[in-house]
Amino acid sequence: MRQLSLRSACTRLTSTAAQSRLPQCARSAAVRLSSASLPYSSTSQHSKLVVPLSRSARSYSTEASAADKEPVVGQGETHEFKAETKKLLHIVAHSLYSQREVFVRELISNASDALEKLRQLQTTSADVSSDMPLEIDIAVNQEQKTISFRDSGIGMTEEELKENLGTIARSGSKAFIEKMQANAETKDTASSIVGQFGVGFYSAFMVGDKIKVYTRSAKPGSEGYCWESDGLGSYTLAKAENVPVGTRIEISVKDDAKEFLNEEKLSEIIKKYSNFVGFPISVNGTKVNTVEALWTKDKSAIAAEDHKNFYRFISHTFDDPMYHLVYKADGPLSIRSILYAPSKNPETLGFERTKPGVNLYSRKVLIMPNAEKLLPEWLRFIKGVVDSEDLPLNLSRELLQNGPIIMRLKSIMTSRIIKWLQDEARSDASKYADFFREFGVYVKEGVCQDVENQKDIAKLLRFETSGKEAKQLVSLDEYVEAMPESQEHIYYFCTPNRKVGVDSPYYEPFKEHNIEVLFLHHPLDEFVMGRLSEYNGKRLVSVDSEEAGKALNKLSKASQDSASDSAALTKEQTDELTAWLRESMGTQVRDVRVSERYMTYPAIVVDFDSPAVRRMMKMMAGNSQEPMPLSPCTVEINPRDPVITGLYTLKSKNEELARKIALQLLDNALIAAGVMDNPQTMLKRLNDILAATVN
């Protein structure tokens, strides 16, 4: 903002608008002064002399300039920046930050630090003088194209202005923290200070071509000062009158940054980055930060309604959270957090992949929204806030520096969330089952991706089982607990739905022997079981695998030995038939053999590519419309089934029809296994078999 010379100030006072606001004596004096001859040097580096005006009450009027309220008096001295070069200042102001809007966060953080310093010094009975409310006021003047940030904090002396603003990358807050931590009585209170690097102030040059700072220290007897710079390597410092205790930063906004003169946009930026700063923030008199930082409160002091409102604020949704967690820790890292599990999964509604839902804060200032490095990807559905003052931030406070602290924070939070969900599952199994139906796919992703926590994540899995009613879910722990001592493995069956599984020839022997089987219906389930491989010392075995057949051999053999074998083929007959079937079925089969498992079906296939594997292969092939060729599989026949015994006789009487029946047996077995992509190809053969039967 332009500084007014004595002549121009008086000329303004003689204007009609100005005179209407002044008493008669003041108007007469102004007329006399405006006609006087005054010295003026256009080449001086010093600030011009101005007439001190009485400061009115704090307001947001766009009619008066800052110089009218806090006039500069005496000569201003021009100084070169102490640190480094003009290039460094240019880098800080124009290249350090990825988004220009963060200047709001940086200046509010500085203001918050100033307020916190004053409050802490008042608490420790330090010699400071200020009775103003601790708050941050932001004024937007669209006519004059200025934005002002005012705080009623600790303020600065002339020397502190030179040290803190005249030296790039020198942090007054960091020095204050070090001083406070050296004192045992105030060591813990220093944790509320945000500043660390001493460059945040210069972010204002991203949107402003000139910055003025009016400040007065809270130390008794301190004078007011005006600091001014265009960010090109030097600054001017002069005394100013009527400056209240605190600091006001006035930015003359560039033409290409006029969007920041919009009050609504400015308020949105404040809510995004600085909503939880511990002091009131207002824009042109309207308070902006109305939501409280719940994670700083004791969990017993947070009501259910508070959780609901806070969850909706941070998640930008209108549903209610299903679970909430308030977690605090002081070691090995300082952590304050509040987390929520939603009640609805947006990914199931057809929306795009959910972004990470936890925002990362440091001392209640947003560092990273939707922080990707904070939690593993499978926990992206969790919403909330994690606040840590131990974060290894980079200079712009926008990015985390990779290192052991971040990895440790990620490990701590991940373990705590898993334990939280386990506790919720034990507390209310029915409610957790509802949660798992919505978010179980994320848990399954965790089993596949998070090797470090895989065993603990597996405790969160839930499945249907043949031993319970449909839709009733059990955990792997519950399954193992119900297993008879003689059972060696955990058996599961990947099937499109429960009815298909119950009617399958693969489930039949387990049903016959009263062995419980987990029914898995999600496409990801097979990969989950493959990655998990075992649980609590028990191998996870698919009922359609050869391993399951071997495990059932003893039970099946006992059942078959006790049954009548009068209708079964002899060993010589089965050897003859299996050799003929291998030749008739061709390259589609690897082998044909007699099944040792109990079954009432004529034949099944084993050792085949599962439907999930075939879908993955098709995706890798570009989802081609061409049918995916079947890998050779093994066919097991039931020598007691009438179709098999009849086929043995038929091959000697009508080999052409017998071959068609043999191929149909293979197709039927492939359909039962869920690996036939196009059953229509067998229709002509099936009609031929029907025609031969009825004739």
Stockholm file with secondary structure:
# STOCKHOLM 1.0

chainA/1-695         MRQLSLRSACTRLTSTAAQSRLPQCARSAAVRLSSASLPYSSTSQHSKLVVPLSRSARSYSTEASAADKEPVVGQGETHEFKAETKKLLHIVAHSLYSQREVFVRELISNASDALEKLRQLQTTSADVSSDMPLEIDIAVNQEQKTISFRDSGIGMTEEELKENLGTIARSGSKAFIEKMQANAETKDTASSIVGQFGVGFYSAFMVGDKIKVYTRSAKPGSEGYCWESDGLGSYTLAKAENVPVGTRIEISVKDDAKEFLNEEKLSEIIKKYSNFVGFPISVNGTKVNTVEALWTKDKSAIAAEDHKNFYRFISHTFDDPMYHLVYKADGPLSIRSILYAPSKNPETLGFERTKPGVNLYSRKVLIMPNAEKLLPEWLRFIKGVVDSEDLPLNLSRELLQNGPIIMRLKSIMTSRIIKWLQDEARSDASKYADFFREFGVYVKEGVCQDVENQKDIAKLLRFETSGKEAKQLVSLDEYVEAMPESQEHIYYFCTPNRKVGVDSPYYEPFKEHNIEVLFLHHPLDEFVMGRLSEYNGKRLVSVDSEEAGKALNKLSKASQDSASDSAALTKEQTDELTAWLRESMGTQVRDVRVSERYMTYPAIVVDFDSPAVRRMMKMMAGNSQEPMPLSPCTVEINPRDPVITGLYTLKSKNEELARKIALQLLDNALIAAGVMDNPQTMLKRLNDILAATVN
#=GR chainA/1-695 SS CCCCCHHHHHHHHTSHHHHTTSCHHHHHHHHHHHTSCCCCCTTCSSCCCCCCCCCCCCCCCSSSCHHHHSCEEEEEEEEECSSSCHHHHHHHHHTSCSCTTHHHHHHHHHHHHHHHHHHHHHHTTCSCCCCSCCCEEEEEETTTTEEEEEECSCCCCHHHHHHHTSSTTCCHHHHHHHHHHHSGGGTTGGGGCCCCSSCGGGGGGGTEEEEEEEEECSSTTCCEEEEEECSSSEEEEEEESSCCSEEEEEEEECGGGGGGGCHHHHHHHHHHHSTTCSSCEEETTEECCCSCCGGGSCGGGCCHHHHHHHHHHHHTCSSCCSEEEEEEECSSSCEEEEEEECSSCGGGGTCCCCCCEEEEEETTEEEETTCTTTSCGGGTTCEEEEECTTCCBCTTSSSBCCSHHHHHHHHHHHHHHHHHHHHHHHHCHHHHHHHHHHHHHHHHHHHHHCSTTHHHHHTTCCEEETTSCTTCEECHHHHHHHSCTTCCSEEEEECSSHHHHHTCTTTHHHHHTTCCCEEECSTTHHHHHHHHCEETTEEEEETTSHHHHHHHHHHHHHHHHHSCCTTSCCHHHHHHHHHHHHHHHGGGEEEEEECCSCCSSSEEEESCCCHHHHHHHHHHTTSCSSCCCCCCEEEEECTTSHHHHHHHHHHHHCHHHHHHHHHHHHHHHHHHHTCCSCGGGGHHHHHHHHHHHHC
#=GC SS_cons         CCCCCHHHHHHHHTSHHHHTTSCHHHHHHHHHHHTSCCCCCTTCSSCCCCCCCCCCCCCCCSSSCHHHHSCEEEEEEEEECSSSCHHHHHHHHHTSCSCTTHHHHHHHHHHHHHHHHHHHHHHTTCSCCCCSCCCEEEEEETTTTEEEEEECSCCCCHHHHHHHTSSTTCCHHHHHHHHHHHSGGGTTGGGGCCCCSSCGGGGGGGTEEEEEEEEECSSTTCCEEEEEECSSSEEEEEEESSCCSEEEEEEEECGGGGGGGCHHHHHHHHHHHSTTCSSCEEETTEECCCSCCGGGSCGGGCCHHHHHHHHHHHHTCSSCCSEEEEEEECSSSCEEEEEEECSSCGGGGTCCCCCCEEEEEETTEEEETTCTTTSCGGGTTCEEEEECTTCCBCTTSSSBCCSHHHHHHHHHHHHHHHHHHHHHHHHCHHHHHHHHHHHHHHHHHHHHHCSTTHHHHHTTCCEEETTSCTTCEECHHHHHHHSCTTCCSEEEEECSSHHHHHTCTTTHHHHHTTCCCEEECSTTHHHHHHHHCEETTEEEEETTSHHHHHHHHHHHHHHHHHSCCTTSCCHHHHHHHHHHHHHHHGGGEEEEEECCSCCSSSEEEESCCCHHHHHHHHHHTTSCSSCCCCCCEEEEECTTSHHHHHHHHHHHHCHHHHHHHHHHHHHHHHHHHTCCSCGGGGHHHHHHHHHHHHC
//
